[in-house]
Amino acid sequence: MMRNDVPPGKGQCDIRLQVDDQVEVAVHRDLVSVRRLSGQEARDDGSECNLPLPDRDLRDFRFEVMDSRNEIRLVSEPSRRNDFTAVVAIRDSAGGYGRYHFRLSWAITPESEYSRRDRPPDFSRGGDDRGRDGGFAWNNVIHFGAPGRGMSTLSGFASERLLDATVDIDRGGRIQVTFRTTSGRPIGFTGSVVARDGDVLKADVAADDRLLRLRGPMYVTLRGREDIWRISLEATNGRDNLRLDWDRR
């Protein structure tokens, strides 16, 4: 948000859309996905948030309808069961586009702000595995596999829940990451580790063909030498965008 009229200690998202017929809106952290069920594609009408929707310790959550022409309702309140995703259904049967505005709000707590503070570090100054020529060097081997929980969200599609993760990194820095999903179809990424800052590795990865050749930076947070705690990714192919977050459980 550019304005500063949100009360202290409160998080707030105002989602404003122009809707023709039926859509389903999902809000997860700082990503808003709109799935068209019928009619024309929805149009953003100035949505804004002062903070990402928390993915932990969500307290005093409220859903308010600020403006609507027809039906709008909260289908799913964010919780651990849906990876803290708010899902809202809109049905506009009046013909043409109608304006809809709903507000999500919550109390800010130190725990809910953890994920915002835990953003990837700035790698522009170089990591702690730099070679003699100033470039990045990697000479460790990592083979990791563990259960976890996460979500993969591709723009224009429904979110997909992530389960087990497998990570392999060879001595040349080549990385391969695979996630098991609730749909039964694993998703995978391959690329190279390009930097390190403390316990966080940065890799340049590309998705498998099923994910439309998306590419972007992946951040792998270590706990110990070979124990992986968190994986995050933001990838694009110039048209579609993928947001992925996974934590070990």
VEXSE-330732 format. One line per field, with one value per residue (C-alpha): residue number from 1; residue in three letters; z, y, x. Coordinates in steps of 0.5 Angstrom, whole numbers, plus 2048, in hexadecimal, padded with zeros to 3 digits. Example, Ala and Ser with C-alpha at 12.3 -4.5 7.8 and 13.67 -1.06 7.14 Angstrom:
n = 1|2
res = ala|ser
Z = 810|80E
Y = 7F7|7FE
X = 819|81B
END
This chain:
n = 1|2|3|4|5|6|7|8|9|10|11|12|13|14|15|16|17|18|19|20|21|22|23|24|25|26|27|28|29|30|31|32|33|34|35|36|37|38|39|40|41|42|43|44|45|46|47|48|49|50|51|52|53|54|55|56|57|58|59|60|61|62|63|64|65|66|67|68|69|70|71|72|73|74|75|76|77|78|79|80|81|82|83|84|85|86|87|88|89|90|91|92|93|94|95|96|97|98|99|100|101|102|103|104|105|106|107|108|109|110|111|112|113|114|115|116|117|118|119|120|121|122|123|124|125|126|127|128|129|130|131|132|133|134|135|136|137|138|139|140|141|142|143|144|145|146|147|148|149|150|151|152|153|154|155|156|157|158|159|160|161|162|163|164|165|166|167|168|169|170|171|172|173|174|175|176|177|178|179|180|181|182|183|184|185|186|187|188|189|190|191|192|193|194|195|196|197|198|199|200|201|202|203|204|205|206|207|208|209|210|211|212|213|214|215|216|217|218|219|220|221|222|223|224|225|226|227|228|229|230|231|232|233|234|235|236|237|238|239|240|241|242|243|244|245|246|247|248|249
res = met|met|arg|asn|asp|val|pro|pro|gly|lys|gly|gln|cys|asp|ile|arg|leu|gln|val|asp|asp|gln|val|glu|val|ala|val|his|arg|asp|leu|val|ser|val|arg|arg|leu|ser|gly|gln|glu|ala|arg|asp|asp|gly|ser|glu|cys|asn|leu|pro|leu|pro|asp|arg|asp|leu|arg|asp|phe|arg|phe|glu|val|met|asp|ser|arg|asn|glu|ile|arg|leu|val|ser|glu|pro|ser|arg|arg|asn|asp|phe|thr|ala|val|val|ala|ile|arg|asp|ser|ala|gly|gly|tyr|gly|arg|tyr|his|phe|arg|leu|ser|trp|ala|ile|thr|pro|glu|ser|glu|tyr|ser|arg|arg|asp|arg|pro|pro|asp|phe|ser|arg|gly|gly|asp|asp|arg|gly|arg|asp|gly|gly|phe|ala|trp|asn|asn|val|ile|his|phe|gly|ala|pro|gly|arg|gly|met|ser|thr|leu|ser|gly|phe|ala|ser|glu|arg|leu|leu|asp|ala|thr|val|asp|ile|asp|arg|gly|gly|arg|ile|gln|val|thr|phe|arg|thr|thr|ser|gly|arg|pro|ile|gly|phe|thr|gly|ser|val|val|ala|arg|asp|gly|asp|val|leu|lys|ala|asp|val|ala|ala|asp|asp|arg|leu|leu|arg|leu|arg|gly|pro|met|tyr|val|thr|leu|arg|gly|arg|glu|asp|ile|trp|arg|ile|ser|leu|glu|ala|thr|asn|gly|arg|asp|asn|leu|arg|leu|asp|trp|asp|arg|arg
Z = 800|7FE|804|80B|80E|810|818|81B|81D|817|811|80B|804|800|7FA|7F4|7EE|7E8|7E7|7E1|7E4|7E8|7EB|7F1|7F4|7F9|7FD|7FF|803|7FD|7F7|7F5|7F0|7EC|7E9|7E4|7E4|7DF|7DB|7DA|7DD|7E3|7E4|7E9|7EC|7F0|7F5|7FB|801|807|809|806|809|80E|80D|815|81B|818|81D|81D|816|813|80C|80A|804|802|7FB|7F7|7F1|7F3|7F7|7FA|800|804|802|806|80C|80C|810|811|80D|807|808|80A|804|804|7FE|7FC|7F7|7F3|7EE|7EA|7E6|7E4|7DE|7DC|7E1|7E8|7ED|7F3|7F9|7FF|805|809|810|815|81C|81B|820|820|81E|818|815|816|80E|80C|810|80D|806|802|803|7FE|7FA|7F7|7FB|7FA|7FE|803|7FE|7F9|7F4|7F3|7ED|7F1|7EE|7F2|7F4|7F6|7F8|7FD|7FC|7FE|7FE|802|802|808|809|809|807|802|7FC|7F5|7F2|7EA|7E7|7E4|7E7|7EE|7F4|7F5|7FB|7FC|801|801|7FE|7FB|7F9|7F6|7F5|7F2|7F3|7ED|7F0|7EB|7EF|7EE|7F2|7F2|7F6|7F7|7F7|7F9|7F2|7F1|7EC|7EE|7EC|7EB|7EA|7E7|7E7|7EA|7F1|7F0|7F7|7FE|804|80B|80B|804|7FE|7F7|7F1|7EA|7E8|7E3|7E4|7E0|7D9|7DD|7E0|7DA|7DA|7E0|7E2|7E8|7EF|7F4|7FB|7FF|807|80A|812|813|80D|809|80D|809|80C|807|800|7FC|7F5|7F0|7E9|7E2|7DB|7D9|7D9|7DF|7E6|7EB|7F3|7F7|7FE|802|809|80D|812
Y = 800|807|80A|80A|809|802|802|800|7F9|7F7|7F3|7F5|7F3|7F6|7F2|7F6|7F3|7F3|7ED|7EA|7E4|7DF|7DF|7DC|7E0|7DE|7E2|7DF|7E3|7E8|7E5|7E6|7E0|7E1|7DB|7DC|7D7|7DA|7E1|7E5|7E6|7EA|7F1|7F4|7FA|7FD|7F7|7F9|7F6|7F9|7F2|7EB|7E7|7E3|7DC|7DA|7DD|7E0|7E4|7E8|7E6|7EA|7EA|7F0|7F2|7F9|7F9|7F4|7F4|7ED|7E7|7E6|7E2|7DF|7D8|7D6|7DA|7D9|7D4|7CE|7CA|7CE|7D1|7D7|7D9|7DD|7DB|7E0|7DE|7E3|7E2|7E8|7E7|7EE|7ED|7F1|7F3|7F5|7F8|7F4|7F6|7F1|7F2|7ED|7F0|7ED|7EE|7EF|7EA|7E9|7E2|7E4|7E9|7E4|7E2|7E9|7EA|7E3|7E6|7E3|7E7|7EC|7E8|7EE|7EF|7E8|7E1|7DE|7D8|7DD|7DA|7DE|7E1|7E4|7DF|7DA|7D3|7CD|7C7|7C4|7BE|7BE|7B9|7BA|7B8|7B9|7BA|7C1|7C6|7CB|7CE|7CF|7D5|7D6|7DC|7DA|7D3|7D1|7D0|7C9|7C6|7C4|7BE|7BB|7BE|7BB|7BF|7BD|7C2|7BF|7C2|7C6|7C9|7C6|7C6|7C2|7C3|7BE|7BF|7BA|7BD|7BB|7BA|7B4|7B8|7BA|7C1|7C2|7C7|7C7|7CC|7CF|7D1|7D8|7DC|7DB|7DF|7DC|7D6|7D8|7D6|7D9|7D5|7D7|7D1|7CF|7CB|7C5|7C5|7C5|7CB|7CF|7D0|7D5|7D7|7DB|7DC|7D6|7D8|7D1|7D3|7CE|7CC|7C9|7C6|7C2|7C3|7C7|7CB|7CF|7D0|7D6|7D8|7DD|7DB|7DE|7DD|7E4|7E3|7DE|7DE|7D9|7DA|7D4|7D3|7CD|7CC|7C6|7C2
X = 800|802|7FE|7FF|7F8|7F8|7F8|7FF|7FF|7FA|7FB|7F7|7F5|7F0|7EF|7EB|7E9|7E4|7E1|7DC|7D8|7DC|7E3|7E7|7EC|7F2|7F6|7FD|802|804|801|7F9|7F7|7F0|7ED|7E8|7E2|7DE|7DD|7E3|7EA|7E9|7ED|7F1|7EE|7F3|7F4|7FA|7FC|801|804|803|7FE|802|803|804|801|7FB|7F6|7F0|7EF|7E9|7E6|7E1|7DE|7DF|7DB|7D7|7D2|7D0|7D2|7D9|7DB|7E1|7E2|7E8|7EB|7F3|7F5|7FA|7F6|7F6|7FD|7FA|7F7|7F0|7EB|7E6|7E0|7DD|7D7|7D4|7CE|7CC|7D0|7D6|7DB|7D9|7DE|7E0|7E4|7E5|7EA|7EE|7F1|7F5|7F9|801|805|80C|80B|807|80C|812|811|811|818|81A|81B|821|827|82A|82F|832|838|83A|83A|83E|840|844|84A|850|84E|848|843|83F|842|83E|841|83D|838|831|82C|825|81E|819|812|80F|809|809|805|806|802|802|7FE|7F8|7F8|7F6|7FB|7FE|800|807|80A|810|817|81D|823|82A|830|836|83D|83C|836|831|82B|824|81E|818|811|80C|805|7FE|7FC|801|805|80C|80F|816|81B|823|828|82E|830|833|834|834|832|833|82E|82A|82C|82A|829|827|822|81D|816|815|811|80A|80B|80C|813|813|81A|81C|820|81F|821|823|824|829|829|82F|834|82F|828|823|81E|81B|81A|817|817|814|814|811|811|80F|808|807|809|80A|80B|80D|80F|811|813|815|810
END
